[in-house]
Amino acid sequence: MNGYLDITVEHGATQFILMAVSPTIEIDGYQQKRPWGRHVIEMYPGQHTLRVWFDYMGQSGMSQLQIAIWSGQSTIVTYKTPFFVTSSGTLQMVGSRRMGSW
């Protein structure tokens, strides 16, 4: 049985210019552009490398985190853009919960 990555990617309220770009979510080297907001991605259980950034004057707000995905569980992660786009964003694991409990 697979698990899930439940990730929310957010930008600050005053960073309205970032609505024009999409963040990139990279899992174990596989990159996918997604809109800002919450995404639930099915994954195989195990350890994974998660990186998130957005394209604004090059790769901006890069942040990386090692995450664990458990069978039958959803791992909850948030990404927040930095105040200065040339800085690193904040990527953190918030917790986990059983699938179907939300």
N, CA, C and O atoms as a MOPAC input file, in Angstrom:
PM7 MOZYME 1SCF
protein

 N      0.84200 1    -1.17900 1     0.00000 1
 C      0.00000 1     0.00000 1     0.00000 1
 C      0.89200 1     1.24900 1     0.00000 1
 O      1.87300 1     1.32000 1     0.74100 1
 N      0.55000 1     2.20200 1    -0.81500 1
 C      1.31100 1     3.44000 1    -0.90000 1
 C      0.92500 1     4.41800 1     0.20000 1
 O     -0.04500 1     4.20900 1     0.92900 1
 N      1.70100 1     5.48200 1     0.30200 1
 C      1.40200 1     6.58200 1     1.20100 1
 C      1.24500 1     7.84400 1     0.38200 1
 O      1.23900 1     7.80300 1    -0.84800 1
 N      1.11900 1     8.96400 1     1.07100 1
 C      0.89800 1    10.22800 1     0.38100 1
 C      1.75100 1    11.33800 1     0.97200 1
 O      2.05400 1    11.35000 1     2.16500 1
 N      2.12900 1    12.26600 1     0.10900 1
 C      2.72600 1    13.52600 1     0.51900 1
 C      1.62200 1    14.56300 1     0.39700 1
 O      1.08900 1    14.78200 1    -0.69000 1
 N      1.27900 1    15.20000 1     1.50500 1
 C      0.26500 1    16.25600 1     1.54300 1
 C      1.03500 1    17.55700 1     1.73400 1
 O      1.43000 1    17.88800 1     2.85100 1
 N      1.25000 1    18.30000 1     0.63700 1
 C      2.10000 1    19.48900 1     0.68400 1
 C      1.29900 1    20.73800 1     0.32300 1
 O      0.51400 1    20.74600 1    -0.62600 1
 N      1.52000 1    21.78200 1     1.10100 1
 C      0.93200 1    23.08900 1     0.83200 1
 C      2.06300 1    24.05300 1     0.52900 1
 O      2.98200 1    24.21000 1     1.33200 1
 N      1.99900 1    24.70600 1    -0.63900 1
 C      3.01900 1    25.68500 1    -1.03800 1
 C      2.35600 1    27.06500 1    -1.03200 1
 O      1.35100 1    27.29400 1    -1.70600 1
 N      2.94700 1    27.98100 1    -0.24800 1
 C      2.34500 1    29.29600 1    -0.04700 1
 C      3.34400 1    30.41100 1    -0.27700 1
 O      4.54300 1    30.24800 1    -0.05300 1
 N      2.83400 1    31.54500 1    -0.72600 1
 C      3.64600 1    32.76300 1    -0.78600 1
 C      2.97900 1    33.79600 1     0.11800 1
 O      1.79200 1    33.69300 1     0.42600 1
 N      3.75200 1    34.78500 1     0.53400 1
 C      3.24400 1    35.81700 1     1.41400 1
 C      2.17800 1    36.66900 1     0.74500 1
 O      2.16500 1    36.80100 1    -0.47900 1
 N      1.28700 1    37.24600 1     1.53600 1
 C      0.18400 1    38.06300 1     1.02000 1
 C      0.68100 1    39.26700 1     0.22100 1
 O      0.01900 1    39.69300 1    -0.72500 1
 N      1.82600 1    39.81200 1     0.58800 1
 C      2.35600 1    40.97900 1    -0.12000 1
 C      3.16800 1    40.59400 1    -1.35800 1
 O      3.62500 1    41.46700 1    -2.09500 1
 N      3.34500 1    39.30900 1    -1.58700 1
 C      4.13100 1    38.83100 1    -2.72900 1
 C      3.22300 1    38.46600 1    -3.90400 1
 O      3.38700 1    37.41600 1    -4.52500 1
 N      2.27000 1    39.34000 1    -4.19800 1
 C      1.29800 1    39.07100 1    -5.25400 1
 C      1.95100 1    38.83800 1    -6.61600 1
 O      1.36800 1    38.17200 1    -7.47100 1
 N      3.14600 1    39.37500 1    -6.82800 1
 C      3.85700 1    39.17600 1    -8.09500 1
 C      4.14400 1    37.68600 1    -8.34500 1
 O      4.27900 1    37.26400 1    -9.49400 1
 N      4.23500 1    36.89700 1    -7.27300 1
 C      4.53000 1    35.46500 1    -7.41500 1
 C      3.33900 1    34.67300 1    -7.95500 1
 O      3.48200 1    33.50000 1    -8.30000 1
 N      2.16000 1    35.31000 1    -8.03000 1
 C      1.01200 1    34.63600 1    -8.64400 1
 C      1.28600 1    34.35800 1   -10.12600 1
 O      0.64200 1    33.50000 1   -10.73000 1
 N      2.24300 1    35.08700 1   -10.70300 1
 C      2.57800 1    34.92400 1   -12.12000 1
 C      3.48800 1    33.72800 1   -12.38000 1
 O      3.68300 1    33.34300 1   -13.53200 1
 N      4.04500 1    33.13900 1   -11.32900 1
 C      4.93300 1    31.98400 1   -11.49300 1
 C      4.36700 1    30.79200 1   -10.73000 1
 O      3.58300 1    30.95700 1    -9.79600 1
 N      4.76700 1    29.60400 1   -11.13300 1
 C      4.34000 1    28.38500 1   -10.44200 1
 C      5.52300 1    27.79400 1    -9.69000 1
 O      6.63900 1    27.78400 1   -10.20900 1
 N      5.29800 1    27.30500 1    -8.48200 1
 C      6.39300 1    26.64400 1    -7.77600 1
 C      6.70600 1    25.28300 1    -8.40300 1
 O      5.85100 1    24.65800 1    -9.03000 1
 N      7.93500 1    24.84900 1    -8.21900 1
 C      8.35600 1    23.52500 1    -8.66900 1
 C      8.52800 1    22.64500 1    -7.43800 1
 O      9.20800 1    23.02100 1    -6.48300 1
 N      7.90900 1    21.47700 1    -7.46900 1
 C      8.05700 1    20.47300 1    -6.41100 1
 C      8.88400 1    19.34400 1    -7.01900 1
 O      8.49700 1    18.75100 1    -8.02600 1
 N     10.02300 1    19.05700 1    -6.39900 1
 C     10.90500 1    18.00200 1    -6.89600 1
 C     10.98600 1    16.90500 1    -5.85100 1
 O     11.31000 1    17.15500 1    -4.69000 1
 N     10.68600 1    15.68200 1    -6.28000 1
 C     10.74600 1    14.51800 1    -5.39900 1
 C     11.72700 1    13.53300 1    -6.00500 1
 O     11.49300 1    12.99300 1    -7.08700 1
 N     12.83000 1    13.30200 1    -5.30100 1
 C     13.86100 1    12.36200 1    -5.76500 1
 C     14.30200 1    12.66500 1    -7.20000 1
 O     14.50200 1    11.74600 1    -7.99500 1
 N     14.45100 1    13.93900 1    -7.52900 1
 C     14.93200 1    14.34500 1    -8.83600 1
 C     13.86000 1    14.54400 1    -9.88800 1
 O     14.15100 1    15.08300 1   -10.95600 1
 N     12.62400 1    14.12800 1    -9.62300 1
 C     11.52900 1    14.29700 1   -10.57700 1
 C     10.83400 1    15.62400 1   -10.29600 1
 O     10.26700 1    15.81500 1    -9.22100 1
 N     10.87800 1    16.53800 1   -11.25900 1
 C     10.33200 1    17.88000 1   -11.07900 1
 C      8.94400 1    17.99900 1   -11.69100 1
 O      8.66800 1    17.47300 1   -12.76900 1
 N      8.07600 1    18.71100 1   -10.96600 1
 C      6.74500 1    19.00000 1   -11.48900 1
 C      6.31400 1    20.38600 1   -11.04300 1
 O      6.39700 1    20.73400 1    -9.86500 1
 N      5.85300 1    21.16800 1   -12.00900 1
 C      5.32600 1    22.49800 1   -11.68600 1
 C      3.89000 1    22.31700 1   -11.22100 1
 O      3.10800 1    21.60300 1   -11.84800 1
 N      3.55100 1    22.96800 1   -10.12100 1
 C      2.19800 1    22.91300 1    -9.57300 1
 C      1.76500 1    24.32500 1    -9.21800 1
 O      2.62000 1    25.17500 1    -8.96900 1
 N      0.47500 1    24.60300 1    -9.18600 1
 C      0.03100 1    25.92300 1    -8.74400 1
 C      0.21700 1    26.08100 1    -7.23000 1
 O      0.40000 1    25.09600 1    -6.51500 1
 N      0.16800 1    27.31300 1    -6.75600 1
 C      0.22700 1    27.57200 1    -5.32600 1
 C     -0.98900 1    26.92400 1    -4.67000 1
 O     -2.07800 1    26.92400 1    -5.24300 1
 N     -0.80900 1    26.37600 1    -3.47800 1
 C     -1.92100 1    25.74700 1    -2.76200 1
 C     -1.54900 1    24.36700 1    -2.25700 1
 O     -0.37200 1    24.03200 1    -2.11800 1
 N     -2.57200 1    23.57300 1    -1.98500 1
 C     -2.39000 1    22.24500 1    -1.39800 1
 C     -2.42600 1    21.17300 1    -2.48000 1
 O     -3.23400 1    21.22300 1    -3.40800 1
 N     -1.51900 1    20.19300 1    -2.33300 1
 C     -1.43900 1    19.07900 1    -3.27100 1
 C     -1.24400 1    17.78400 1    -2.49000 1
 O     -0.48700 1    17.74300 1    -1.52000 1
 N     -1.92300 1    16.74000 1    -2.91400 1
 C     -1.76100 1    15.42200 1    -2.31500 1
 C     -1.20400 1    14.51300 1    -3.40500 1
 O     -1.84100 1    14.28600 1    -4.43400 1
 N      0.01100 1    13.99100 1    -3.15400 1
 C      0.73900 1    13.21700 1    -4.15800 1
 C      0.96800 1    11.80700 1    -3.63400 1
 O      1.54600 1    11.62400 1    -2.56200 1
 N      0.51700 1    10.81200 1    -4.38700 1
 C      0.71400 1     9.41100 1    -3.99100 1
 C      2.17000 1     9.03200 1    -4.21400 1
 O      2.75700 1     9.35400 1    -5.24700 1
 N      2.75300 1     8.33400 1    -3.22200 1
 C      4.16900 1     7.96600 1    -3.29000 1
 C      4.39200 1     6.57700 1    -2.70600 1
 O      3.57700 1     6.05900 1    -1.94200 1
 N      5.52800 1     5.99000 1    -3.09300 1
 C      5.93900 1     4.72900 1    -2.48400 1
 C      6.48100 1     4.99500 1    -1.08900 1
 O      7.09200 1     6.03800 1    -0.86000 1
 N      6.27200 1     4.07600 1    -0.15200 1
 C      6.83700 1     4.24800 1     1.18900 1
 C      8.36300 1     4.28200 1     1.15100 1
 O      8.98400 1     3.66900 1     0.28200 1
 N      8.95600 1     4.99800 1     2.09200 1
 C     10.40300 1     5.08600 1     2.19600 1
 C     10.87000 1     6.50700 1     2.40300 1
 O     10.07000 1     7.42100 1     2.60100 1
 N     12.19700 1     6.68100 1     2.35300 1
 C     12.82200 1     7.99500 1     2.50300 1
 C     12.90800 1     8.67100 1     1.13600 1
 O     13.25000 1     8.03700 1     0.13800 1
 N     12.59300 1     9.96400 1     1.10600 1
 C     12.60500 1    10.71400 1    -0.14900 1
 C     13.23200 1    12.08800 1     0.08000 1
 O     13.18100 1    12.63700 1     1.18100 1
 N     13.82400 1    12.62900 1    -0.98500 1
 C     14.36100 1    13.98600 1    -0.94700 1
 C     13.35900 1    14.90100 1    -1.63000 1
 O     12.99900 1    14.69300 1    -2.78800 1
 N     12.91800 1    15.90400 1    -0.90800 1
 C     11.93600 1    16.86300 1    -1.39900 1
 C     12.59800 1    18.22600 1    -1.52300 1
 O     13.22800 1    18.70600 1    -0.58100 1
 N     12.45200 1    18.85000 1    -2.68800 1
 C     12.95900 1    20.21300 1    -2.89900 1
 C     11.83800 1    21.03900 1    -3.50900 1
 O     11.07800 1    20.55300 1    -4.34600 1
 N     11.74400 1    22.29700 1    -3.08100 1
 C     10.72800 1    23.20200 1    -3.61400 1
 C     11.39400 1    24.54000 1    -3.90900 1
 O     12.23500 1    25.00500 1    -3.14000 1
 N     11.01200 1    25.16500 1    -5.03900 1
 C     11.47900 1    26.49800 1    -5.39500 1
 C     10.50000 1    27.08600 1    -6.39600 1
 O      9.55700 1    26.42400 1    -6.82900 1
 N     10.73800 1    28.33500 1    -6.75500 1
 C      9.94700 1    28.98800 1    -7.79100 1
 C     10.90000 1    29.74200 1    -8.70600 1
 O     11.99000 1    30.13500 1    -8.29300 1
 N     10.48300 1    29.94100 1    -9.94800 1
 C     11.31300 1    30.63400 1   -10.93600 1
 C     10.96300 1    32.11700 1   -10.94100 1
 O      9.94800 1    32.53000 1   -11.50300 1
 N     11.81500 1    32.90100 1   -10.31200 1
 C     11.67900 1    34.35700 1   -10.31200 1
 C     13.09000 1    34.90700 1   -10.31300 1
 O     13.77100 1    34.87900 1    -9.28800 1
 N     13.53100 1    35.40600 1   -11.45300 1
 C     14.92300 1    35.82200 1   -11.61900 1
 C     15.85300 1    34.62400 1   -11.37100 1
 O     16.85100 1    34.74100 1   -10.66000 1
 N     15.51800 1    33.49900 1   -11.95200 1
 C     16.26300 1    32.26300 1   -11.72900 1
 C     15.56900 1    31.42100 1   -10.66300 1
 O     14.45400 1    31.73800 1   -10.25100 1
 N     16.21500 1    30.36100 1   -10.21900 1
 C     15.65200 1    29.52800 1    -9.15900 1
 C     15.70100 1    30.30400 1    -7.85600 1
 O     16.78200 1    30.63500 1    -7.36900 1
 N     14.55000 1    30.59200 1    -7.29400 1
 C     14.47600 1    31.38100 1    -6.06600 1
 C     13.77700 1    30.59400 1    -4.96300 1
 O     12.96000 1    29.71200 1    -5.22600 1
 N     14.11800 1    30.93300 1    -3.72600 1
 C     13.44600 1    30.33800 1    -2.57200 1
 C     13.68600 1    28.86300 1    -2.37800 1
 O     12.86900 1    28.19000 1    -1.75000 1
 N     14.79400 1    28.33000 1    -2.90200 1
 C     15.08300 1    26.89100 1    -2.83500 1
 C     15.13300 1    26.40900 1    -1.38400 1
 O     15.74700 1    27.03900 1    -0.52300 1
 N     14.48000 1    25.29200 1    -1.14200 1
 C     14.52600 1    24.64900 1     0.17000 1
 C     14.46700 1    23.14000 1    -0.04000 1
 O     13.82400 1    22.66700 1    -0.97700 1
 N     15.13600 1    22.38400 1     0.82900 1
 C     15.22200 1    20.92300 1     0.69300 1
 C     14.95100 1    20.27400 1     2.03300 1
 O     15.29100 1    20.82200 1     3.08100 1
 N     14.32900 1    19.08900 1     1.99200 1
 C     13.97400 1    18.35800 1     3.20400 1
 C     13.94500 1    16.86900 1     2.91000 1
 O     13.44500 1    16.45200 1     1.86500 1
 N     14.47400 1    16.06800 1     3.81800 1
 C     14.34000 1    14.61000 1     3.73700 1
 C     13.02300 1    14.25900 1     4.42700 1
 O     12.77800 1    14.67400 1     5.56000 1
 N     12.17400 1    13.48700 1     3.73000 1
 C     10.88900 1    13.10700 1     4.31200 1
 C     10.73400 1    11.59400 1     4.28500 1
 O     11.34200 1    10.90400 1     3.46700 1
 N      9.91700 1    11.09900 1     5.18700 1
 C      9.58400 1     9.68100 1     5.23000 1
 C      8.11200 1     9.52800 1     4.86400 1
 O      7.25000 1    10.24100 1     5.37900 1
 N      7.84700 1     8.59500 1     3.97600 1
 C      6.47600 1     8.26400 1     3.59300 1
 C      6.20500 1     6.86000 1     4.11700 1
 O      6.96900 1     5.93100 1     3.85500 1
 N      5.11200 1     6.71600 1     4.85800 1
 C      4.74600 1     5.42300 1     5.43200 1
 C      3.52400 1     4.87200 1     4.71600 1
 O      2.65900 1     5.62600 1     4.27000 1
 N      3.46200 1     3.57200 1     4.61300 1
 C      2.33100 1     2.90200 1     3.99300 1
 C      1.04800 1     3.24300 1     4.74600 1
 O      0.99000 1     3.12500 1     5.97000 1
 N      0.02800 1     3.66200 1     4.01600 1
 C     -1.26100 1     3.97300 1     4.62600 1
 C     -1.30400 1     5.29800 1     5.37200 1
 O     -2.28900 1     5.59600 1     6.04700 1
 N     -0.23600 1     6.10500 1     5.25800 1
 C     -0.15500 1     7.37100 1     5.98500 1
 C      0.01900 1     8.53300 1     5.00700 1
 O      0.46300 1     8.35100 1     3.87400 1
 N     -0.33500 1     9.70700 1     5.46400 1
 C     -0.11600 1    10.92900 1     4.71800 1
 C      0.88400 1    11.77700 1     5.50400 1
 O      0.64200 1    12.10100 1     6.66700 1
 N      1.99900 1    12.13600 1     4.88100 1
 C      3.01100 1    12.99100 1     5.49700 1
 C      2.69500 1    14.43500 1     5.10300 1
 O      2.60700 1    14.75400 1     3.91700 1
 N      2.52400 1    15.29900 1     6.09400 1
 C      2.08400 1    16.67300 1     5.85100 1
 C      3.27700 1    17.61400 1     5.92200 1
 O      4.01300 1    17.63400 1     6.91000 1
 N      3.46000 1    18.40400 1     4.84700 1
 C      4.59900 1    19.31100 1     4.71600 1
 C      4.09300 1    20.66900 1     4.24400 1
 O      3.13800 1    20.74300 1     3.47100 1
 N      4.73900 1    21.75300 1     4.71200 1
 C      4.41900 1    23.09300 1     4.21600 1
 C      5.67900 1    23.74200 1     3.66000 1
 O      6.78700 1    23.50900 1     4.14400 1
 N      5.48100 1    24.56000 1     2.63400 1
 C      6.54800 1    25.37800 1     2.06600 1
 C      6.06300 1    26.82000 1     2.04900 1
 O      4.96100 1    27.11000 1     1.58400 1
 N      6.89300 1    27.71800 1     2.55800 1
 C      6.57700 1    29.14100 1     2.54800 1
 C      7.73200 1    29.89000 1     1.90700 1
 O      8.89900 1    29.62100 1     2.19200 1
 N      7.39100 1    30.83600 1     1.03600 1
 C      8.40900 1    31.62100 1     0.35300 1
 C      9.12400 1    32.52500 1     1.35500 1
 O      8.55100 1    32.89600 1     2.37900 1
 N     10.36500 1    32.87500 1     1.06200 1
 C     11.09200 1    33.79500 1     1.92900 1
 C     10.61500 1    35.23300 1     1.69500 1
 O     10.03700 1    35.53300 1     0.65000 1
 N     10.85200 1    36.11400 1     2.65900 1
 C     10.50700 1    37.52100 1     2.50500 1
 C     11.28400 1    38.12300 1     1.34300 1
 O     10.72000 1    38.83300 1     0.51000 1
 N     12.58700 1    37.83500 1     1.29100 1
 C     13.43200 1    38.24100 1     0.16600 1
 C     13.57300 1    37.04800 1    -0.76000 1
 O     14.04000 1    35.99000 1    -0.33700 1
 N     13.17800 1    37.20100 1    -2.02100 1
 C     13.15000 1    36.05200 1    -2.93300 1
 C     14.51400 1    35.44200 1    -3.18100 1
 O     14.59800 1    34.32100 1    -3.68400 1
 N     15.58300 1    36.14300 1    -2.84500 1
 C     16.92400 1    35.59700 1    -3.03100 1
 C     17.34100 1    34.69900 1    -1.86200 1
 O     18.40100 1    34.07500 1    -1.90800 1
 N     16.51500 1    34.63400 1    -0.82300 1
 C     16.79900 1    33.78000 1     0.34600 1
 C     16.16200 1    32.40800 1     0.15600 1
 O     15.44900 1    32.16900 1    -0.81800 1
 N     16.43000 1    31.51100 1     1.10100 1
 C     15.82400 1    30.17500 1     1.07700 1
 C     14.41600 1    30.22400 1     1.64800 1
 O     14.13800 1    30.97100 1     2.58500 1
 N     13.53700 1    29.42300 1     1.07500 1
 C     12.18600 1    29.29200 1     1.61100 1
 C     12.20000 1    28.39600 1     2.83900 1
 O     13.23700 1    27.84700 1     3.20900 1
 N     11.04400 1    28.25400 1     3.46400 1
 C     10.89800 1    27.40900 1     4.64500 1
 C     10.09400 1    26.16700 1     4.26800 1
 O      8.93000 1    26.26100 1     3.87700 1
 N     10.72500 1    25.01600 1     4.39000 1
 C     10.09600 1    23.73200 1     4.09200 1
 C     10.15700 1    22.91000 1     5.36700 1
 O     11.24100 1    22.61900 1     5.87200 1
 N      8.99300 1    22.53500 1     5.88900 1
 C      9.01300 1    21.77200 1     7.14400 1
 C      7.91300 1    20.72600 1     7.18200 1
 O      6.83400 1    20.89200 1     6.61400 1
 N      8.23200 1    19.64200 1     7.87500 1
 C      7.25800 1    18.58500 1     8.08600 1
 C      6.38800 1    18.98600 1     9.26100 1
 O      6.89400 1    19.29500 1    10.34000 1
 N      5.07200 1    18.98300 1     9.05300 1
 C      4.12200 1    19.38200 1    10.08200 1
 C      3.67700 1    18.17100 1    10.89800 1
 O      3.40800 1    18.29100 1    12.09300 1
 N      3.59900 1    17.01500 1    10.26000 1
 C      3.16000 1    15.80400 1    10.95400 1
 C      2.73200 1    14.74600 1     9.95500 1
 O      3.07000 1    14.80900 1     8.77300 1
 N      1.98500 1    13.77700 1    10.45000 1
 C      1.44000 1    12.73700 1     9.58100 1
 C      0.10900 1    12.27600 1    10.14500 1
 O     -0.19000 1    12.48700 1    11.32000 1
 N     -0.67400 1    11.65200 1     9.30500 1
 C     -1.95700 1    11.10600 1     9.75300 1
 C     -2.34100 1     9.94200 1     8.85000 1
 O     -1.84600 1     9.80600 1     7.73100 1
 N     -3.21900 1     9.12600 1     9.35800 1
 C     -3.68300 1     7.98900 1     8.58100 1
 C     -4.52000 1     8.46500 1     7.41700 1
 O     -5.27500 1     9.43100 1     7.53000 1
 N     -4.38000 1     7.77900 1     6.29400 1
 C     -5.19900 1     8.12800 1     5.13000 1
 C     -6.67100 1     7.91400 1     5.47800 1
 O     -7.03400 1     6.95800 1     6.16500 1
 N     -7.49100 1     8.81200 1     4.99500 1
 C     -8.90500 1     8.71500 1     5.26300 1
 C     -9.33100 1     9.40700 1     6.54100 1
 O    -10.51900 1     9.42100 1     6.86400 1
 N     -8.38000 1     9.98900 1     7.28600 1
 C     -8.74800 1    10.63400 1     8.54900 1
 C     -8.87800 1    12.14900 1     8.39100 1
 O     -8.89400 1    12.87900 1     9.38200 1
 N     -8.96900 1    12.61600 1     7.15900 1
 C     -9.14500 1    14.05600 1     6.97100 1
 C    -10.46500 1    14.35700 1     6.35500 1
 O    -10.78700 1    15.52200 1     6.12200 1

